[in-house]
Amino acid sequence: MPLTKSGNLEIVDYLLSAEREGYEVTKVTECYPDLTIDDAYSLQKHLIERKVQDGVKRVGVKLGLTSKAKQEMMGVHEAIYGYLTSDMLGFEWEPIAFNQLIHPKAEPEIAFLMGEDLCGTNLTEEDVLKAVKYVAPALEIIDSRYLDFKFTLPDVVADNCSSSRFIVGSNWIKPDQVNLANIGMVMSKNGEVATVGAGAAVLGHPANAVAWAVNKLGEHKEGLKKGDIVLTGAVSEAISFRSGDSIQAQFADLGSVSFSCS
């Protein structure tokens, strides 16, 4: 079935309801097998516009598939991006309610806080670092709404890249005070080491991932704004968690970030 304007609205309602009410749905490409990545980004944009109309604020951008190994596994050659909104922001002192989620996983990331607007289609790592005010440790909670984790890449993009929650640590430092490519990370669940990683896992350097995102946004006359938070991509594999679990990511020279789940 080809995508139409009415189909567009139907899909957005379908995905928004699944997110808000916390239930699984069949992948979009089940009914729209010819859905392209461009179609998916259009659906994603409409989904975010709907949330903004409902009073939610866009607060930044997140990157996905920033690991070359993950790209090869998915059979793609570039990363993907989604949007962060105010209703996704969590806090270290406030437990995450598991009953509002479906099958969540936690990813350790390095967050960038933009100090100035940034847009264009040919930006580099250096351009990004000049525009970044602070970096901080972060955890993203991804929670695909798709039944049994069965989906294609366009499905993921349309669903705003499985975005659900994010928590940013309290230690914000200047980007030139830490080696973001070599920085090491240890993520623990309930006090036991679960995964380890390094900043270089994110396209060689987290700023490379942000440059890619800005250049892609620039193709649609968009960009990053001063004050935006950017989650640059997972520095290790994601881990699942359940009610009662606590997750902590400890970054060398950058500090830690954590959350508990009720």
N, C-alpha and C positions, 0 to 999 in steps of 0.2 A: 504493500500500500504506500503510495507516495505521500510525502509530508505536505499538508495544506495548512492554511491559516487556522482553521478550526482544529486540525490535528495538533498544531503547535500549542494552542491553548489547553487542549485536552491533556497533553503530555505534561505540561507545567503543573496543572492541577493535580495530576496523578502523582508526580514526584513530590510536590509540596505537601500533599496530604500524608504520604508515607513518612516524610521527615517529621512533620509536626505531631503525628499520632503514633509514630514509632512502630510501624509494621512493614513487613517485607512485601515487595511487589515483583512481578515478572519483568524481565528486562524489556526496555522500550523496543529494541530491535526484533522482538518476537512479532510485533505488529507492523513495524517499520524496518524491515531487513535491509533496505537500501540507505538507511540513515548514514550520512557522512560526518566526518569530523567537523566540517564547517556548519552543517546542520546542528550538530550537538552544541557547538559554542553559541550558536544563535539561541537555542533552547535554554542554555545556561544563563545567557544574558537576560532573557525574558523572565526566568525564574528569580534572578536577583532583583530585577525591576519590580516584580510582584511583591517580594519581601520588603523592599523599600517603600512601596505604596502602603504597606501594612504597618509602617512605622519603624522598621528596622533600618539601621544605618550601615552603609558599606564602610568597613574600617581597614581594608587592605586586600592582599592577594596571597594565595598559597601556591606552591609548586608541587607537582607530582611527577613520578617517573624520572627523577633526576639521577638515578643510578643507571649506568650503562648496562649493568647486568640485568636490571629489571626491564630496561627497554628491550634487550635481546629476548628476554623471556616472554614479553608481550608482543614481540615481532614489530616494534616501532623504532623510529630513528630519532625521536625528539621527545622532550618533556611535555607535560600538560600543565595548565593552570586553572585555578578556580578563584572564587572570591571569599574573603572573610567578612562576616557581618557581626554586628554588635550582639546578637543573640547567641553567638557561638563562644563568646569570651567567658572563660572560667577563671577561678582564683584559687591559689594554693590553699587558702584557709577555708574554702567552701567545698565540701564533698560533691563529686559528680553523682547525679542520681542515675543509677544503672537502669532503673525501670523506664527511663525515657530513651534508652538506646536499644539497638537490636543485636548486633554482634560486633561490638567496638574493639578497636585495636589502638595502641599508643605508639606514636612515632617520635623519636627525639630529633629536634631541629634547632637550627640557629636562626633567631629572629632578627630582622633588620628594622630599625625605625627610620623612616625617611626624614631627612632634615630639609629637603627642598623637593619641588616638583621634578619629575623626570619623565621625559617622553622622547620618542624618536624611533627610528627603525634600524639604526646602525650603531648602537651603543656598545661599549666594551666594559669589562670588569673594572677598569680604572674609572670610567665615568660613573659607574654605580657607587664605588667606594667614596668618591668625592661628594656624592649626594646623600650618603647615609650618615645619620647623626650618631646613632648608638647601635650596638649589637647586644643580644641577650640570649640566654638559654631558653628553650621553649619545648613544650610537648603538644603535639597535635593528636586529637582523637579522631580517627577516621571511622566511619560507620556506614558502609554500603547498604543501601536500602534494597538491594536486589536479592531475590530468593536464592538460597543455597550458594551465594557468591558466583552465580552464573551470569556473565555479562561480557560485552565486547568493549573496546576502547570508546566508541561513540556513546555507549550507555554510561560509562563512568563520567565522561566530560559533561553530558547532559545533566547528570545528577550532581553537578558542582563538585566533581572529583571526590565524592564520598565525604565531603566536609561535614563536621559535626560540632566539635568543641576545640578550643585551644587555650593553653595556659602559658603565660610568659613569666619567667623568673624575675626577681627584683633586682638582680645585679646587671645594670646597664653600663657598658663601657664603650669608649671610642674604638672604632674598627681598627685603627692603626696600633692599638695596644695589645693586640693578640694576633697570632698567626692562624687565620681562619682555615687555611687549607690543611695544616698539620695538627690542628687541635684534636685531642682525643676525647672520647666520650664513653662512659659506662652507664648502661641503663639497668636498673634493678627492679624486681617485683617482690614485694614483701621482704625486702632486705637481702635477697639473693640475686646475684648477677644473672641477667637474662641475655643481654646483647652488648657488644662493644662496637665502636665505629670511629670514624674520623671525618673532619670537614671535607677532605678530598673526595669522599664518596659522592658528594653533590657536584657533579659535572666538573670535578677537579678543583673547584673553589666555589663556595656559596654565591659569591658575587657574579660568577659566570651564569649561574641559574637565573639570577635576577635580571641580568642583562638580556638573556634570552626572553624572559617574560615581558620585559618592557618593549623589546623589539616586536614581539608578537602582538602585544596590545597596540603598539603604534600602527600596525597595519589596519587597525579598526579605529584610528584617531583617538585612542585612549592612552593612558599612561598611569604612573604613580603620582600621588599627591603628597605634599608635605604633611607629615603626621601619620601616613599609612604604615601599617605593620605588614611586613612580608615574611612569611614562613618559607625558607629557602629550599626545603626538601629534606627528606629523611637521611640521617647520617648512618643509620643501620636499619635492619629489618624491623618491621612492626611486631609488637607482641600483644596478644589478647589479654583481657582481664575481665573480672567479674565483681559483683558486689562484695565488699569487704577487702578488696585488694588495694594496695598502695603502690604507686609507680614513682620512681625518681630517676632523673637523668643528671649525671654529674659530668660537667665539661671541664677539662683542664684549663686553668687561667680565665675561665668565664663564670664558674660557679654552678649552682644546681637549680633544678626546678622539679616540682613534685605535685602530685595530686592523690587524693584518696577517693574511693568509690563507695557510696552508700547503697 
